[in-house]
């Protein structure tokens, strides 16, 4: 293995043969003592030659955090292109310092148990994109298909789609616009539900801490398949444009409605739309949208419903409007400093007003 080849790999400039060589080295030899000594030696050489341009030990973790942030947050209006993120000495440093990380990730992906159907189809070149809390991320796939990821969501997908299907794994929420290809259906895999499309536009809501997996079809056609306890797939049926389907994996219940789908997809345009939604449903969405914990302590307050649209409104402005529209009140719980120096998440208590 050479430094030059690793740099080409990180910049996505490898030929197919070079890519096979890198993958084989990472799987078989990258964690050996010889490879580690080589990596450390290359790093020391870089540090000696370009010491003035390199960060010191105290700031290096901050640097890596910024690199990670840039890699995972694509420009909202442009396709994701990780190659442009590495420049000059940073590329050479990353080629050496990320060797253990690359080895660990690829080793982990290659060692996933075969009976875990959610991850068994991942390949060596799988990528993972994360949309941090408070931001949305745009991704364009190699086939021209696109997805917007909502707050706190992540997506795993291959650099290039191969085989008879185009498969991605979603955790959270994504708005998909799929390029038509009748020979290769596009499958969005979630923990409990698979959504299969040929060429269409649809939204998938599948956060792991919620009991419901929901799909909203804007145009085209999709097929829904749920996963049984034996990991077999069972067809739920086909959806038609304007339909919203929610599936409860715990009970097996399927709910369907037609029309009025804007409330399920408006998040990608920065809107929060509520139509006859309970205060519990609103609190759940606000909690995720603003990265806070909202707790409703009064059972009677949970039954209040609202119809409203908010566009880029501050959280406490929304809470004040909810308070004006129904007999509720809210209060903030001071954030606490944790042992590691960070602070706990903001907590808000909602209760019925006497």
C-alpha positions in Angstrom: 0.0 0.0 0.0 1.2 3.5 -0.8 0.3 6.9 0.4 -0.5 8.1 -3.1 -3.1 5.2 -3.6 -4.8 6.1 -0.3 -5.1 9.7 -1.4 -6.7 8.6 -4.7 -9.1 6.5 -2.7 -10.2 9.3 -0.4 -10.7 11.6 -3.4 -12.7 8.9 -5.3 -10.2 8.8 -8.1 -9.4 5.1 -8.0 -9.8 2.9 -11.0 -11.8 -0.3 -10.4 -8.6 -2.3 -10.0 -7.1 0.2 -7.6 -10.3 0.2 -5.5 -10.2 -3.6 -5.2 -6.5 -3.3 -4.1 -7.4 -0.7 -1.4 -10.4 -2.7 -0.1 -8.4 -5.9 0.0 -5.6 -4.2 2.0 -8.1 -2.6 4.5 -9.7 -6.0 5.1 -6.6 -8.1 5.3 -3.6 -6.0 6.4 -4.5 -2.5 7.5 -4.7 -3.4 11.2 -1.4 -5.3 11.2 1.5 -3.9 13.2 3.5 -3.3 10.0 0.7 -1.1 8.5 0.3 0.8 11.7 4.0 1.6 11.9 3.9 2.7 8.3 1.0 5.0 8.9 2.6 6.6 12.0 5.8 7.0 10.0 4.1 8.7 7.2 2.3 11.0 9.6 5.6 12.0 11.4 7.1 12.7 7.9 4.2 15.0 7.1 4.4 16.8 10.4 8.2 17.3 10.0 7.8 18.6 6.4 4.8 20.9 6.9 4.8 21.6 10.6 3.7 25.2 10.3 0.6 24.2 8.4 -0.6 21.4 10.6 -2.7 21.7 13.7 -1.3 20.9 17.2 -2.6 18.1 19.3 -5.0 20.3 21.2 -6.9 21.5 18.1 -6.7 18.3 16.0 -10.0 16.9 17.5 -11.8 20.1 16.6 -10.4 19.9 13.1 -11.6 16.3 12.6 -15.0 17.4 13.9 -15.2 20.1 11.2 -14.1 17.6 8.5 -16.8 15.2 9.7 -19.4 18.0 9.7 -18.5 19.0 6.1 -18.6 15.4 4.9 -22.0 14.7 6.3 -23.8 18.0 5.6 -24.3 18.4 1.8 -25.0 21.8 0.4 -28.8 22.1 0.3 -28.9 23.1 -3.3 -26.0 20.9 -4.7 -25.4 17.2 -5.1 -23.1 15.7 -2.4 -19.5 15.6 -3.6 -17.1 14.5 -0.9 -14.1 14.8 -3.2 -14.0 18.6 -3.1 -13.7 18.6 0.7 -10.1 17.4 0.8 -7.4 19.8 -0.2 -3.5 20.2 0.0 -2.0 18.9 3.2 -5.4 17.9 4.7 -5.8 15.3 2.0 -2.4 13.8 2.8 -3.0 13.9 6.6 -6.4 12.3 6.2 -5.0 9.5 4.0 -2.9 8.4 6.9 -4.9 9.3 10.0 -8.2 7.8 8.7 -6.6 4.4 8.0 -7.8 2.9 11.3 -11.2 4.4 10.8 -11.6 3.1 7.3 -10.4 -0.3 8.4 -12.8 -0.4 11.3 -15.8 0.7 9.2 -15.2 -1.8 6.4 -14.4 -4.6 8.8 -17.6 -3.9 10.7 -19.7 -3.8 7.5 -18.2 -7.1 6.3 -18.8 -8.8 9.6 -22.5 -8.1 10.0 -24.5 -11.3 10.8 -26.2 -12.7 7.8 -29.5 -13.0 9.6 -29.8 -9.3 10.1 -31.9 -8.4 7.0 -31.7 -4.7 7.5 -27.9 -4.6 7.0 -26.9 -7.8 5.2 -27.2 -6.2 1.8 -24.7 -3.4 2.5 -21.6 -3.6 0.4 -18.0 -2.6 0.9 -18.5 0.8 -0.7 -21.5 1.8 1.3 -21.7 5.4 2.5 -23.7 6.9 5.4 -25.0 10.4 5.4 -26.4 12.0 8.6 -28.6 15.1 8.8 -27.8 16.6 12.2 -30.5 18.1 14.4 -31.5 21.5 13.2 -30.6 20.9 9.6 -31.8 19.1 6.4 -29.5 17.4 4.0 -29.7 16.9 0.2 -28.2 13.8 -1.5 -28.1 12.9 -5.2 -27.4 9.2 -6.0 -25.4 7.9 -8.9 -28.5 7.1 -10.9 -29.8 10.7 -10.6 -32.4 10.0 -7.9 -32.5 12.5 -5.0 -33.4 12.6 -1.3 -33.9 15.2 1.3 -33.1 14.0 4.8 -35.0 15.6 7.7 -33.6 16.5 11.1 -31.7 13.6 12.9 -32.0 11.2 10.0 -29.4 9.0 8.4 -29.2 7.1 5.1 -26.9 4.3 4.0 -26.4 3.7 0.3 -23.8 2.4 -2.1 -21.6 4.7 -4.2 -22.9 2.9 -7.3 -26.0 0.8 -7.6 -25.3 -2.7 -8.9 -27.4 -5.8 -9.3 -31.1 -6.0 -10.0 -32.3 -3.4 -7.4 -31.3 0.0 -6.0 -31.4 -0.3 -2.3 -30.9 2.2 0.5 -31.4 2.0 4.3 -33.2 4.9 6.0 -33.4 5.7 9.7 -35.5 8.8 10.3 -37.4 10.7 7.5 -36.6 11.2 3.9 -38.3 12.8 0.8 -37.4 10.7 -2.3 -37.5 11.6 -6.0 -36.6 8.5 -7.8 -35.3 8.2 -11.4 -37.5 5.9 -13.5 -35.9 2.5 -14.2 -38.3 -0.4 -14.7 -35.4 -2.9 -14.8 -34.1 -1.8 -11.3 -36.7 -1.0 -8.7 -35.6 1.4 -6.0 -36.1 0.1 -2.4 -36.1 2.1 0.7 -35.4 -0.2 3.6 -36.5 0.7 7.2 -36.4 -1.5 10.3 -39.9 -2.8 9.8 -41.0 -1.8 6.3 -39.7 -1.8 2.7 -40.9 0.7 0.2 -40.4 -0.3 -3.5 -40.6 2.2 -6.3 -39.8 2.2 -10.0 -39.8 6.0 -10.6 -41.8 8.2 -8.3 -41.9 10.8 -5.5 -42.7 9.8 -1.9 -42.0 10.5 1.7 -40.9 8.0 4.3 -41.2 8.6 8.1 -39.3 5.9 10.2 -37.7 7.3 13.3 -36.6 4.5 15.6 -38.1 6.0 18.7 -41.6 6.1 17.3 -44.1 3.3 17.0 -45.3 4.2 13.5 -43.6 3.8 10.0 -45.4 6.1 7.5 -45.3 6.5 3.8 -46.8 9.4 1.7 -47.0 9.0 -2.0 -46.9 12.2 -4.1 -46.8 10.8 -7.6 -46.1 7.4 -9.3 -46.6 4.1 -7.5 -45.0 2.3 -4.7 -45.4 -1.2 -3.1 -45.2 -1.7 0.6 -43.8 -4.9 2.2 -43.6 -5.4 6.0 -41.1 -7.7 7.7 -42.4 -10.5 9.8 -40.7 -11.9 12.9 -39.1 -14.6 10.7 -37.6 -11.8 8.6 -39.8 -12.8 5.7 -41.5 -10.1 3.7 -45.3 -9.8 3.5 -47.0 -7.5 1.0 -49.2 -4.8 2.3 -50.2 -3.5 -1.1 -49.7 -0.7 -3.6 -50.2 3.0 -2.9 -51.8 5.6 -5.2 -50.8 9.3 -5.5 -52.2 11.4 -2.6 -52.3 8.4 -0.2 -50.8 8.3 3.2 -50.2 4.9 4.9 -49.0 4.3 8.5 -48.0 1.0 9.8 -47.6 -0.1 13.4 -45.1 -2.9 13.6 -46.1 -3.7 17.2 -49.8 -4.4 16.5 -49.6 -5.0 12.8 -52.3 -2.4 12.1 -52.3 -0.5 8.9 -54.0 2.9 8.5 -54.7 4.7 5.2 -56.0 8.1 4.2 -56.2 10.0 1.0 -55.7 13.7 0.2 -54.4 16.4 2.5 -50.8 15.2 2.3 -49.1 18.5 2.5 -48.7 18.3 6.2 -46.6 15.2 5.8 -44.1 16.6 3.3 -44.0 20.3 4.1 -41.0 19.8 6.4 -38.6 19.9 3.4 -39.7 23.5 2.7 -39.2 24.6 6.3 -42.9 24.4 7.2 -44.7 22.8 10.2 -48.3 22.1 9.3 -50.8 20.8 11.8 -54.4 19.8 10.9 -56.5 18.7 13.8 -53.5 17.2 15.4 -53.4 16.5 19.2 -51.1 18.4 21.5 -49.1 15.1 21.9 -48.5 14.9 18.1 -47.5 18.5 18.0 -45.1 18.1 21.0 -43.4 15.2 19.3 -42.7 17.1 16.2 -41.6 20.2 18.0 -39.2 18.1 20.1 -37.5 16.7 17.1 -37.6 19.9 15.1 -36.0 22.1 17.8 -34.0 19.4 19.6 -35.8 19.8 23.0 -37.6 17.5 25.4 -41.3 18.5 25.7 -43.3 16.7 28.4 -47.1 17.0 28.8 -47.9 16.3 32.5 -51.7 16.8 32.4 -53.8 14.0 30.7 -56.6 16.5 29.9 -54.2 18.7 28.0 -53.2 15.9 25.7 -56.7 15.9 24.1 -56.5 19.4 22.8 -56.2 19.6 19.0 -54.8 22.4 16.8 -54.8 23.4 13.1 -52.0 25.8 12.3 -49.0 26.4 9.9 -45.7 27.7 11.1 -42.9 28.8 8.8 -39.4 29.4 10.4 -41.0 30.4 13.7 -39.0 30.4 17.0 -40.0 27.6 19.4 -41.3 29.9 22.1 -43.3 31.9 19.7 -45.1 28.7 18.7 -45.6 27.7 22.3 -47.1 31.1 23.1 -49.6 30.7 20.2 -50.6 27.3 21.4 -51.1 28.7 24.9 -53.3 31.5 23.5 -55.4 29.0 21.5 -56.2 26.6 24.4 -56.1 26.6 28.3 -52.5 25.4 28.6 -49.3 26.7 30.1 -45.7 25.9 29.8 -42.5 26.4 31.7 -38.8 25.8 31.1 -36.6 23.5 33.2 -33.0 25.0 33.5 -30.4 23.0 31.6 -27.9 21.1 33.7 -24.2 20.9 33.1 -23.1 17.3 32.6 -19.8 15.7 33.9 -18.2 16.0 30.5 -18.8 19.8 30.4 -21.7 19.7 28.0 -25.3 20.7 28.9 -28.5 18.6 29.0 -31.1 19.1 26.4 -33.6 21.9 27.0 -36.8 20.6 28.7 -40.2 22.1 28.6 -43.2 21.1 30.7 -46.7 21.6 29.3 -49.7 21.4 31.7 -53.4 22.4 31.7 -54.1 25.9 32.9 -56.6 26.2 35.7 
